[in-house]
Amino acid sequence: MTPVTMPQVGENLTSGVVLEWMKAEGESVARGEILAIVESEKAAFEVAAETDGVLLKVLVAAGQEADVLSVIACIGEEGETIEMESLRPTTTTTTTASAPAQKTRSRSAGTQTRPPEAARPGLTVSGATTLSDRPFASPSARRLARELLVELSGIRGSGPAGRVIRRDILAAALHASGGAPAIEPAATPVPEPGDRLQPNTRLRQTIADRMSASARQIPHFYLFADVDVTSAMHWQQELKSEGIGLTDMVVYACARSLRQFERLNAHVGDRGIVCKANVHIGLAVAIDDGLLVPPLPHADRVGLRTLAQMRRTTVDRARTGLVDPEPATTFTISNLGPLGVTRFLPLINPPECAILGVGCAQQGVVAQGGKPIVRDMMTLSLACDHRAVDGAYAAAFLAQLKQMLQSPRDCLDLSSTGESGGESAVNDGCTGND
């Protein structure tokens, strides 16, 4: 008998919700076949079978929540007896390495749920078990409730479908201590005749919660740089047949620069930061119902050609709702240039330290040698977390990024690997610290 476990698709996620079972109890399954769709706070994922057999038992029904790495179903031979005791975890703390590897693929949320069908006659189950009726709460709300010693039962959730979310826990903790909320609750819109009420989807609500937390909890500061991309635009025309665009040059330059500015390639907490060993650039991609940030893994280790191909593939998958759950992004780039936006103030994607906003390239008159000249100019907007970095450090990063983009032929590597054993983060002459 092979257990099917709730996958751990993020380093900070503690539970997931089963959205839909694609197979009913008693149905035959093949290795690699999709068994279920599960959802975390960030996205929905497909859980694939690890072996051939029959779906003997569904332990977590559609719509229910389960801890990561806990058993949600089991696969075996038809008529096989299930020993429920063997499916229970032996320790209270389980690591990813101790559980069977689950093949997961991210999938857009919004799939309709269906309850599992009844098991086939003759299936015997030994050992009684009862699934606990856990309150319907988000993983972050559960974690906060444990930290604040708040009992989840009895709390009325204000999230989608009555789900308990972080603000409900905070309000309950304040009420229990006799305090009053320091932040006024958000105004509730009052529909009038002819209005159309559109409730948030899980993805939209997650975006709303994360961005609200980012704006409230992270001390943002912003730096701007106007970059002369005339040379980059000319080079882009030469490389057009290879599918290399200005966005790819920005991603490449940013990834290489982050090698030297490790505090910007970091995750930030209240008591310190974690400087990440690898550079995984997140690229903000707009979809119909919100925004996804798929990773470009090890973006600093590949050449411009390979990076451009990675970006196209990743963006195409994201627009269909498919996002690789790992690795976790370490720095995000949001490009609104194709929409004609010249500059904007992006919000940091927690727990990252910074985000780069990219505006459109447009012609402008600049002074060069004491004379006015028309050049292609692009504005970069860098948002940083002041808990982790200060203005001078962030300014040095932005200066290096600017120099690399203004001299792309000298600073950007077209080769397929883009890295050799002892290669420096950027080519000679592109340090940006002159």
LUMKE-972715 format. One record per atom (N, C-alpha, C): x, y, z. Coordinates in pm, whole numbers, padded with zeros to 5 digits, always signed. Layout:
XYZ...
end
This chain:
+00085-00120+00000+00000+00000+00000+00088+00124+00000+00052+00222-00083+00130+00344-00096+00048+00464-00049+00095+00537+00052+00020+00656+00096+00038+00772+00000-00064+00854-00013-00059+00978-00090-00061+01092+00012+00040+01178+00008+00052+01283+00109+00025+01421+00052-00015+01511+00141-00032+01651+00104+00106+01709+00074+00131+01756-00049+00266+01803-00083+00303+01932-00011+00432+01946+00016+00484+02072+00072+00543+02151-00044+00472+02254-00089+00510+02327-00210+00570+02463-00180+00598+02491-00055+00661+02617-00018+00720+02605+00120+00830+02676+00142+00901+02661+00268+00824+02713+00387+00725+02802+00366+00651+02861+00478+00508+02811+00486+00471+02714+00404+00334+02665+00402+00320+02545+00495+00216+02543+00575+00197+02436+00673+00078+02346+00643-00010+02388+00554-00127+02306+00522-00178+02340+00383-00269+02259+00335-00330+02281+00204-00474+02232+00205-00551+02274+00107-00691+02237+00094-00709+02150-00030-00778+02038-00016-00810+01954-00131-00926+02020-00207-00900+02062-00329-01005+02125-00409-01093+02020-00477-01029+01918-00532-01104+01821-00611-01029+01689-00619-01102+01580-00609-01046+01448-00635-01078+01410-00780-00975+01385-00859-00993+01348-00998-01026+01200-01014-00999+01123-00909-01031+00980-00907-01119+00951-00786-01212+00857-00803-01298+00818-00692-01242+00693-00626-01283+00668-00503-01241+00547-00434-01280+00425-00516-01185+00332-00529-01210+00211-00604-01169+00218-00750-01139+00336-00800-01096+00350-00939-00950+00312-00954-00917+00257-01072-00778+00224-01104-00702+00352-01137-00574+00356-01097-00489+00470-01127-00357+00420-01183-00296+00501-01267-00167+00467-01325-00061+00564-01273+00061+00519-01267+00171+00602-01221+00177+00730-01304+00184+00846-01239+00189+00975-01307+00053+01035-01335-00054+00959-01314-00190+01010-01338-00231+01105-01226-00304+01210-01261-00344+01310-01163-00454+01254-01073-00427+01258-00943-00523+01209-00844-00612+01319-00789-00550+01434-00760-00625+01540-00690-00566+01675-00724-00647+01777-00700-00603+01916-00708-00605+01971-00565-00491+02020-00518-00484+02078-00385-00442+02224-00397-00475+02302-00296-00450+02445-00303-00381+02493-00177-00277+02574-00197-00213+02645-00086-00263+02788-00089-00202+02876-00009-00242+03016-00011-00201+03085-00140-00108+03026-00215-00053+03094-00331-00108+03044-00463-00135+02915-00476-00178+02861-00605-00236+02723-00582-00285+02663-00691-00336+02527-00687-00237+02435-00757-00230+02308-00711-00132+02215-00761-00196+02079-00787-00142+02009-00885-00186+01874-00916-00101+01773-00840-00164+01673-00781-00094+01566-00711-00103+01440-00796+00011+01386-00836+00015+01271-00925+00041+01142-00846-00010+01031-00899+00012+00900-00837+00158+00859-00854+00213+00799-00748+00352+00753-00751+00363+00608-00796+00249+00539-00809+00252+00398-00846+00121+00358-00911+00120+00244-00978-00004+00188-01034-00083+00121-00922-00215+00113-00940-00297+00043-00842-00440+00093-00842-00502+00085-00725-00641+00128-00705-00642+00231-00592-00721+00337-00610-00738+00435-00504-00825+00371-00396-00760+00318-00292-00831+00241-00190-00916+00329-00100-00860+00440-00056-00931+00521+00043-00893+00668+00030-00993+00756+00035-00973+00900+00042-00992+00942+00187-00888+00995+00248-00894+01031+00389-00930+01176+00412-00908+01261+00312-00942+01404+00322-01033+01438+00205-01157+01469+00234-01254+01495+00128-01230+01631+00063-01288+01650-00054-01277+01778-00122-01335+01889-00035-01260+02000-00027-01301+02113+00056-01242+02112+00194-01175+02000+00233-01115+01993+00366-00968+02029+00360-00916+02071+00475-00777+02113+00487-00698+02006+00559-00570+01992+00523-00483+01894+00586-00343+01952+00599-00270+01907+00701-00131+01949+00718-00046+01895+00604+00059+01971+00568+00150+01922+00465+00217+01795+00514+00240+01703+00421+00304+01574+00444+00217+01475+00521+00092+01515+00553+00000+01419+00614-00064+01336+00503-00111+01217+00537-00168+01125+00438-00310+01168+00405-00337+01186+00277-00471+01226+00234-00545+01115+00160-00473+01009+00120-00534+00896+00051-00433+00783+00048-00475+00667-00003-00380+00556-00017-00413+00476-00142-00309+00423-00204-00317+00343-00326-00268+00202-00295-00335+00102-00349-00291-00036-00328-00358-00130-00425-00358-00258-00392-00423-00358-00475-00570-00366-00439-00653-00403-00536-00796-00412-00512-00826-00512-00402-00909-00472-00305-00944-00558-00195-00845-00560-00082-00735-00485-00095-00631-00484+00009-00685-00418+00136-00648-00474+00249-00690-00421+00378-00601-00302+00415-00664-00197+00463-00591-00076+00500-00568-00074+00650-00443-00067+00689-00408-00051+00830-00398+00098+00860-00502+00154+00920-00506+00297+00941-00393+00344+01033-00354+00263+01130-00248+00305+01222-00118+00331+01149-00093+00255+01040+00033+00272+00966+00035+00400+00887-00081+00463+00868-00088+00587+00791-00067+00709+00879-00069+00691+01010-00053+00805+01098+00095+00838+01113+00131+00970+01117+00272+01008+01131+00326+00961+01266+00452+00920+01267+00513+00870+01389+00569+00981+01476+00590+01100+01419+00641+01214+01495+00555+01335+01467+00563+01433+01556+00483+01554+01538+00546+01647+01439+00677+01633+01412+00747+01718+01316+00801+01632+01205+00768+01664+01082+00810+01586+00967+00878+01676+00869+00989+01633+00813+01058+01711+00712+01023+01661+00575+01055+01743+00476+01023+01708+00339+01093+01579+00298+01215+01558+00346+01292+01442+00303+01233+01313+00356+01155+01317+00467+01105+01196+00528+00978+01146+00463+00919+01222+00374+00795+01181+00311+00820+01137+00169+00733+01049+00116+00749+01008-00023+00741+01129-00114+00826+01132-00214+00828+01246-00306+00698+01251-00382+00636+01368-00385+00511+01387-00458+00538+01470-00581+00490+01426-00695+00502+01505-00817+00387+01604-00820+00418+01733-00819+00315+01835-00820+00340+01932-00932+00232+01978-00992+00238+02083-01091+00135+02187-01054+00177+02315-01057+00085+02422-01022-00023+02434-01126-00141+02476-01081-00255+02486-01170-00341+02601-01123-00404+02671-01214-00484+02787-01176-00600+02743-01088-00631+02829-00990-00739+02798-00897-00873+02818-00964-00979+02769-00897-01113+02788-00947-01176+02661-00997-01111+02544-00981-01168+02419-01025-01285+02382-00937-01393+02333-00994-01509+02292-00918-01478+02164-00844-01525+02152-00720-01497+02036-00639-01607+01933-00655-01566+01805-00635-01666+01699-00633-01629+01603-00523-01725+01552-00446-01694+01463-00336-01653+01327-00389-01568+01254-00315-01529+01121-00359-01648+01028-00357-01652+00937-00453-01760+00839-00459-01735+00731-00354-01836+00654-00329-01826+00548-00229-01728+00441-00275-01667+00376-00177-01572+00271-00210-01644+00149-00263-01571+00067-00339-01630-00054-00392-01664-00152-00280-01769-00235-00298-01802-00335-00197-01684-00429-00178-01666-00475-00055-01560-00571-00030-01434-00508+00023-01424-00375+00018-01305-00307+00071-01315-00300+00222-01217-00356+00289-01221-00359+00435-01118-00265+00490-01153-00197+00597-01065-00104+00664-01054-00145+00809-00932-00172+00855-00913-00209+00994-00857-00090+01070-00903-00072+01192-00854+00040+01272-00944+00160+01255-01008+00206+01360-01099+00319+01349-01021+00448+01341-01072+00541+01263-01009+00673+01255-01116+00778+01233-01096+00892+01287-01190+01003+01270-01115+01125+01225-01157+01183+01112-01094+01307+01066-01144+01422+01153-01054+01493+01213-01093+01603+01301-01156+01716+01220-01261+01773+01276-01326+01886+01211-01250+02013+01246-01145+02038+01170-01062+02156+01196-01135+02281+01147-01124+02392+01220-01185+02517+01174-01130+02555+01037-01214+02615+00956-01174+02654+00820-01092+02781+00830-00960+02768+00828-00870+02881+00849-00750+02869+00757-00695+02983+00720-00576+02984+00635-00455+02937+00715-00354+02881+00647-00233+02838+00720-00167+02950+00800-00161+03070+00742-00099+03181+00815-00181+03218+00938-00314+03205+00928-00399+03235+01043-00377+03131+01154-00361+03005+01115-00335+02900+01214-00203+02926+01287-00101+02964+01207+00030+02990+01266+00023+03107+01364-00047+03213+01325-00061+03330+01411-00141+03296+01536-00243+03212+01521-00324+03173+01636-00240+03097+01739-00150+03012+01690-00062+02940+01782+00032+03037+01855+00083+03135+01781+00176+03230+01841+00108+03318+01946-00019+03355+01920-00090+03446+02011-00179+03372+02111-00173+03237+02108-00253+03154+02199-00402+03184+02185-00447+03194+02060-00588+03220+02032-00655+03090+01989-00770+03058+02047-00845+02939+02012-00924+02965+01884-00903+02882+01782-00969+02904+01654-01119+02879+01660-01159+02780+01738-01302+02748+01742-01379+02867+01798-01486+02899+01735-01569+03010+01780-01541+03141+01710-01430+03149+01636-01400+03272+01562-01477+03271+01431-01544+03377+01403-01619+03390+01278-01528+03450+01172-01504+03374+01067-01411+03417+00964-01469+03525+00874-01383+03616+00831-01425+03722+00739-01369+03701+00599-01298+03589+00578-01242+03560+00447-01343+03494+00355-01299+03453+00235-01388+03387+00140-01451+03262+00201-01581+03246+00180-01657+03131+00229-01647+03118+00381-01628+03230+00450-01621+03228+00595-01490+03179+00652-01384+03178+00571-01255+03130+00618-01194+03228+00718-01135+03174+00824-01067+03256+00923-00931+03297+00866-00905+03427+00864-00779+03479+00812-00708+03557+00922-00589+03610+00889-00503+03672+00990-00573+03785+01066-00647+03870+00995-00708+03983+01065-00811+03937+01167-00874+03821+01145-00969+03768+01244-00896+03725+01371-00777+03666+01355-00698+03625+01471-00652+03747+01549-00603+03849+01478-00558+03971+01545-00672+04037+01622-00789+04042+01559-00904+04103+01625-00944+04025+01750-00939+03890+01741-00975+03806+01856-00874+03823+01969-00747+03834+01934-00643+03852+02036-00659+03986+02107-00689+04090+02030-00709+04222+02090-00832+04224+02179-00938+04158+02134-01061+04153+02213-01037+04079+02344-00962+03969+02337-00936+03890+02457-00853+03967+02559-00767+04057+02510-00681+04134+02601-00744+04266+02644-00867+04290+02596-00936+04413+02632-00894+04532+02550-00818+04510+02445-00772+04619+02360-00866+04643+02244-00832+04743+02166-00910+04777+02047-00817+04775+01927-00868+04739+01812-00782+04735+01695-00717+04870+01669-00586+04865+01639-00512+04988+01611-00541+05038+01470-00587+04946+01385-00615+04982+01246-00764+04968+01222-00824+05069+01169-00966+05063+01141-00994+04956+01036-01100+04877+01053-01132+04775+00953-01164+04841+00819-01137+04766+00714-01163+04818+00581-01312+04847+00564-01341+04954+00493-01481+04990+00468-01550+04882+00386-01671+04849+00425-01748+04747+00354-01832+04815+00246-01812+04778+00119-01891+04842+00014-02039+04804+00025-02125+04899+00000-02270+04877+00006-02324+04876-00136-02369+04759-00185-02421+04754-00322-02554+04828-00335-02571+04894-00446-02694+04964-00477-02762+04895-00593-02888+04925-00617-02960+04860-00728-02884+04877-00859-02868+04766-00929-02796+04767-01056-02649+04731-01044-02594+04733-00919-02455+04695-00900-02440+04544-00911-02319+04500-00939-02290+04357-00948-02184+04322-00845-02219+04233-00755-02127+04189-00651-02034+04081-00707-01905+04102-00693-01807+04006-00742-01715+03966-00626-01745+03854-00559-01660+03811-00446-01519+03777-00494-01423+03793-00402-01285+03757-00435-01270+03607-00451-01194+03567-00551-01153+03429-00560-01043+03406-00457-01002+03281-00438-00896+03253-00342-00766+03323-00383-00738+03322-00514-00616+03387-00561-00623+03537-00538-00738+03598-00571-00753+03742-00553-00744+03780-00405-00802+03696-00319-00798+03724-00176-00656+03711-00121-00583+03611-00172-00444+03595-00130-00361+03716-00169-00381+03764-00292-00310+03884-00338-00346+04002-00249-00475+04017-00219-00521+04129-00135-00456+04122+00004-00454+04004+00064-00396+03990+00198-00247+04017+00198-00176+03961+00099-00030+03976+00096+00011+04120+00066-00057+04184-00026-00021+04322-00059-00060+04418+00052-00171+04390+00121-00209+04473+00236-00104+04460+00345-00058+04336+00368+00046+04314+00468+00175+04382+00427+00207+04376+00298+00329+04441+00249+00325+04591+00275+00212+04653+00243+00200+04798+00259+00202+04840+00406+00143+04756+00494+00135+04791+00636+00263+04761+00712+00327+04648+00680+00434+04597+00766+00574+04627+00716+00591+04653+00585+00725+04672+00531+00752+04821+00512+00860+04873+00573+00896+05014+00553+00963+05032+00416+00882+05058+00314+00933+05075+00179+01010+05207+00164+01115+05204+00083+01169+05327+00028+01200+05302-00119+01197+05409-00199+01205+05395-00344+01321+05476-00401+01388+05417-00499+01491+05485-00576+01458+05473-00724+01493+05575-00800+01462+05577-00943+01589+05604-01024+01594+05545-01142+01707+05570-01232+01654+05576-01375+01691+05682-01447+01658+05694-01589+01775+05635-01668+01747+05531-01743+01851+05455-01811+01845+05482-01961+01960+05513-02020+01970+05531-02165+01982+05392-02229+01873+05345-02289+01871+05210-02346+01880+05215-02500+01934+05324-02554+01945+05335-02700+02026+05219-02757+02142+05193-02699+02226+05082-02747+02156+04949-02729+02087+04932-02616+02015+04807-02591+01904+04787-02692+01833+04894-02729+01725+04884-02827+01780+04845-02965+01895+04902-03002+01956+04867-03130+02000+04721-03129+02059+04677-03020+02103+04538-03010+01985+04443-03011+01875+04486-02948+01755+04404-02946+01703+04379-03088+01711+04480-03173+01668+04462-03312+01753+04358-03383+01883+04357-03354+01971+04259-03415+01941+04117-03364+01894+04106-03241+01868+03976-03180+01721+03935-03187+01643+04013-03261+01499+03990-03265+01465+03850-03312+01541+03799-03410+01513+03665-03463+01535+03556-03359+01612+03585-03254+01637+03488-03148+01539+03504-03032+01446+03597-03045+01346+03615-02940+01397+03683-02816+01507+03755-02826+01564+03825-02710+01512+03968-02707+01454+04007-02594+01399+04141-02580+01463+04220-02468+01417+04342-02452+01471+04430-02349+01447+04374-02209+01333+04309-02189+01305+04248-02059+01411+04145-02022+01454+04066-02121+01556+03964-02094+01687+04029-02051+01721+04143-02113+01843+04213-02074+01834+04265-01932+01716+04314-01895+01697+04364-01758+01710+04249-01658+01647+04136-01687+01653+04022-01597+01797+03973-01583+01869+03964-01695+02008+03919-01693+02094+04012-01608+02085+04141-01635+02167+04238-01561+02133+04237-01413+02005+04224-01382+01962+04224-01242+02015+04099-01170+02002+03983-01235+02046+03858-01172+02196+03860-01146+02276+03909-01243+02420+03915-01224+02459+04015-01115+02389+04127-01110+02422+04228-01009+02389+04180-00868+02285+04098-00856+02246+04049-00723+02353+03960-00662+02440+03904-00743+02550+03824-00687+02636+03909-00592+02656+04033-00631+02740+04122-00551+02663+04194-00441+02532+04207-00458+02450+04279-00360+02355+04179-00295+02415+04091-00211+02340+03977-00157+02230+04019-00060+02240+04135+00000+02134+04177+00094+02004+04210+00021+02013+04236-00108+01891+04257-00187+01835+04124-00238+01919+04022-00241+01876+03888-00280+01851+03808-00152+01751+03850-00077+01733+03798+00058+01586+03791+00095+01559+03713+00199+01428+03708+00262+01439+03777+00398+01341+03859+00431+01350+03946+00549+01249+03903+00654+01294+03900+00779+01207+03874+00893+01221+03986+00993+01146+03975+01103+01150+04080+01205+01284+04086+01278+01355+03974+01284+01478+03968+01363+01604+03955+01278+01592+03961+01148+01710+03950+01062+01672+03913+00921+01774+03889+00839+01751+03853+00701+01826+03725+00668+01777+03656+00566+01843+03536+00514+01894+03570+00374+02025+03583+00360+02085+03609+00229+02084+03477+00153+02013+03472+00043+01993+03348-00030+02117+03312-00111+02147+03182-00113+02266+03133-00183+02248+03136-00334+02123+03127-00379+02095+03124-00523+02008+03243-00563+02017+03278-00690+01937+03389-00743+01822+03331-00825+01702+03341-00771+01581+03293-00840+01492+03415-00865+01498+03468-00984+01421+03589-01017+01274+03553-01035+01187+03628-00968+01044+03615-00989+00997+03718-01091+00916+03675-01185+00868+03764-01290+00716+03779-01275+00671+03900-01243+00528+03923-01225+00455+03907-01359+00355+03819-01360+00279+03790-01482+00131+03812-01454+00068+03898-01533-00075+03925-01516-00156+03813-01581-00257+03765-01508-00351+03668-01562-00491+03725-01544-00592+03652-01591-00728+03706-01592-00776+03744-01452-00741+03665-01352-00797+03686-01219-00698+03742-01119-00584+03789-01167-00489+03843-01070-00348+03844-01123-00256+03798-01040-00114+03810-01068-00043+03686-01015+00046+03629-01095+00131+03519-01052+00276+03562-01064+00362+03505-00981+00505+03538-00985+00584+03408-00998+00595+03354-01120+00672+03231-01139+00822+03256-01129+00899+03156-01086+01043+03174-01071+01120+03145-01199+01230+03218-01217+01332+03185-01318+01452+03134-01239+01462+03002-01219+01564+02947-01129+01706+02973-01180+01794+03006-01086+01936+03025-01116+01957+03117-01237+01886+03229-01234+01891+03320-01349+02029+03380-01369+02112+03375-01268+02246+03432-01279+02347+03335-01341+02305+03212-01370+02399+03110-01416+02384+03076-01564+02299+03146-01634+02276+03116-01776+02303+03240-01860+02329+03216-01988+02350+03326-02080+02219+03389-02124+02230+03497-02201+02113+03573-02241+02019+03492-02328+02075+03410-02418+01990+03329-02506+01906+03229-02424+01972+03158-02333+01902+03061-02251+01800+03128-02160+01838+03241-02105+01748+03314-02016+01623+03359-02089+01639+03406-02213+01523+03449-02292+01428+03334-02318+01482+03216-02347+01398+03099-02369+01326+03058-02241+01398+03061-02129+01337+03031-01999+01222+03126-01970+01245+03254-01995+01142+03354-01966+01018+03331-02051+01035+03306-02180+00918+03285-02267+00838+03163-02222+00908+03054-02193+00839+02932-02150+00767+02953-02018+00833+03020-01924+00774+03043-01792+00652+03133-01800+00660+03239-01878+00547+03331-01892+00429+03263-01960+00456+03184-02064+00348+03113-02135+00276+03017-02040+00352+02946-01959+00291+02853-01862+00210+02929-01758+00264+03040-01710+00194+03117-01607+00060+03170-01659+00056+03208-01785-00068+03262-01841-00177+03156-01856-00138+03029-01850-00236+02921-01848-00264+02873-01705-00201+02939-01608-00223+02903-01468-00123+02807-01410-00021+02768-01487+00079+02672-01440+00202+02745-01388+00235+02722-01263+00351+02784-01200+00426+02677-01122+00555+02667-01143+00636+02574-01065+00640+02623-00920+00605+02538-00823+00601+02581-00683+00738+02606-00623+00840+02549-00680+00976+02567-00630+01068+02599-00747+01176+02673-00720+01219+02727-00591+01147+02856-00556+01159+02896-00431+01101+03024-00388+01179+03139-00450+01106+03239-00498+01172+03353-00561+01249+03435-00457+01358+03497-00501+01442+03576-00410+01439+03725-00442+01390+03762-00560+01384+03902-00604+01284+03906-00718+01197+04006-00720+01091+04012-00821+01111+04131-00914+01077+04109-01042+01077+04215-01143+00936+04228-01198+00884+04349-01198+00751+04378-01253+00767+04477-01367+00730+04436-01487+00748+04518-01607+00613+04561-01663+00582+04689-01647+00459+04746-01703+00488+04827-01829+00613+04819-01875+00650+04892-01996+00566+04859-02117+00537+04730-02145+00455+04697-02261+00316+04759-02257+00270+04802-02139+00139+04866-02126+00148+05018-02133+00269+05071-02163+00285+05214-02179+00309+05291-02052+00328+05222-01940+00353+05288-01811+00499+05331-01805+00523+05456-01769+00661+05507-01766+00731+05480-01633+00659+05494-01522+00714+05463-01390+00600+05436-01293+00630+05357-01190+00527+05323-01091+00597+05281-00963+00518+05264-00857+00571+05228-00726+00527+05085-00692+00610+04986-00720+00570+04848-00690+00576+04818-00541+00495+04721-00497+00498+04675-00358+00582+04549-00349+00664+04542-00246+00752+04427-00226+00669+04301-00201+00715+04191-00259+00650+04061-00244+00714+03990-00125+00651+03993-00005+00714+03933+00111+00735+03782+00093+00843+03726+00148+00940+03789+00240+01061+03849+00169+01051+03876+00039+01166+03930-00034+01203+04068+00017+01325+04110-00016+01378+04237+00032+01350+04352-00064+01332+04320-00193+01320+04429-00291+01243+04382-00414+01199+04479-00493+01131+04453-00619+01169+04563-00716+01187+04528-00842+01225+04625-00944+01108+04649-01039+01067+04775-01053+00965+04812-01149+01029+04865-01276+00984+04816-01390+01041+04854-01520+00935+04928-01601+00969+05049-01644+00879+05128-01727+00908+05110-01874+00831+05177-01957+00849+05163-02102+00966+05250-02150+01027+05206-02259+01133+05285-02322+01069+05384-02418+01106+05510-02404+01051+05613-02491+01158+05718-02519+01141+05786-02630+01241+05885-02669+01229+06010-02581+01347+06062-02547+01353+06182-02467+01477+06264-02503+01473+06391-02472+01585+06480-02501+01673+06488-02377+01800+06454-02393+01895+06459-02283+02017+06541-02327+02091+06589-02229+02212+06665-02259+02330+06570-02273+02405+06587-02379+02525+06505-02401+02632+06594-02464+02742+06612-02392+02847+06700-02441+02803+06844-02451+02713+06884-02366+02664+07021-02367+02561+07049-02475+02516+06944-02546+02418+06962-02652+02298+06871-02630+02179+06913-02671+02061+06827-02658+02065+06717-02764+02025+06596-02723+02024+06483-02814+01906+06393-02778+01848+06330-02878+01733+06240-02856+01785+06099-02832+01742+06041-02720+01783+05906-02683+01662+05825-02637+01673+05693-02641+01570+05605-02586+01595+05590-02437+01500+05636-02356+01516+05637-02210+01413+05545-02144+01453+05481-02036+01366+05391-01960+01389+05415-01811+01280+05419-01734+01290+05444-01590+01278+05314-01512+01373+05292-01421+01369+05179-01328+01329+05231-01191+01237+05161-01126+01192+05197-00991+01226+05083-00897+01314+05107-00801+01356+05003-00708+01293+05028-00572+01211+04933-00526+01152+04939-00392+01230+04847-00301+01270+04897-00183+01352+04820-00090+01290+04821+00049+01322+04717+00126+01279+04706+00265+01386+04771+00352+01349+04881+00418+01446+04957+00497+01494+04881+00621+01427+04773+00658+01475+04692+00769+01603+04618+00733+01624+04596+00602+01736+04514+00557+01846+04593+00489+01810+04698+00415+01910+04774+00341+01884+04923+00357+01989+05001+00332+01978+05146+00336+01994+05204+00195+01974+05334+00185+01971+05399+00055+02099+05387-00025+02214+05403+00041+02341+05400-00032+02367+05264-00095+02336+05159-00020+02357+05022-00070+02267+04996-00191+02140+05034-00179+02047+05013-00289+02083+05100-00410+02134+05221-00385+02174+05310-00493+02291+05253-00571+02385+05187-00500+02499+05126-00568+02453+05012-00659+02357+04934-00612+02301+04828-00696+02235+04886-00821+02155+04990-00803+02085+05050-00915+02183+05113-01014+02293+05170-00964+02394+05229-01052+02461+05121-01137+02490+05006-01076+02552+04897-01153+02456+04845-01258+02330+04830-01221+02228+04783-01315+02216+04880-01432+02218+05008-01404+02209+05111-01508+02327+05101-01604+02449+05086-01550+02566+05081-01636+02565+04958-01727+02521+04845-01674+02514+04724-01755+02416+04739-01870+02303+04803-01846+02201+04820-01950+02241+04926-02052+02324+05021-02011+02369+05125-02105+02486+05077-02191+02551+04969-02150+02660+04910-02229+02637+04761-02245+02525+04722-02308+02487+04581-02308+02585+04490-02382+02643+04537-02490+02733+04450-02567+02858+04415-02486+02898+04503-02396+03016+04479-02315+02986+04399-02189+02862+04410-02140+02830+04356-02008+02741+04233-02009+02670+04206-02118+02576+04094-02122+02633+03983-02209+02625+03861-02160+02684+03745-02225+02576+03666-02298+02595+03645-02427+02498+03571-02507+02515+03420-02497+02626+03371-02444+02656+03228-02446+02550+03149-02371+02548+03019-02397+02443+02934-02342+02457+02913-02193+02580+02916-02141+02597+02892-01998+02608+03021-01920+02684+03117-01973+02695+03246-01905+02777+03241-01779+02840+03126-01749+02917+03117-01626+03029+03017-01642+03144+03050-01594+03254+02957-01580+03295+02955-01435+03378+02859-01400+03407+02836-01259+03447+02959-01181+03539+03040-01236+03587+03153-01158+03541+03285-01210+03436+03287-01292+03391+03412-01351+03333+03504-01247+03362+03632-01260+03306+03730-01167+03160+03754-01200+03093+03824-01112+02950+03845-01128+02918+03922-01255+03000+04017-01291+02979+04092-01413+03113+04105-01484+03107+04134-01614+03229+04146-01691+03309+04270-01649+03437+04272-01682+03520+04386-01651+03463+04513-01712+03469+04621-01639+03419+04748-01690+03273+04770-01661+03208+04675-01592+03065+04689-01565+03037+04684-01415+03125+04736-01336+03104+04733-01191+03010+04841-01144+03002+04951-01220+02908+05056-01182+02946+05132-01058+03070+05118-01010+03111+05185-00887+03212+05295-00911+03229+05337-01034+03326+05442-01064+03282+05575-01003
end
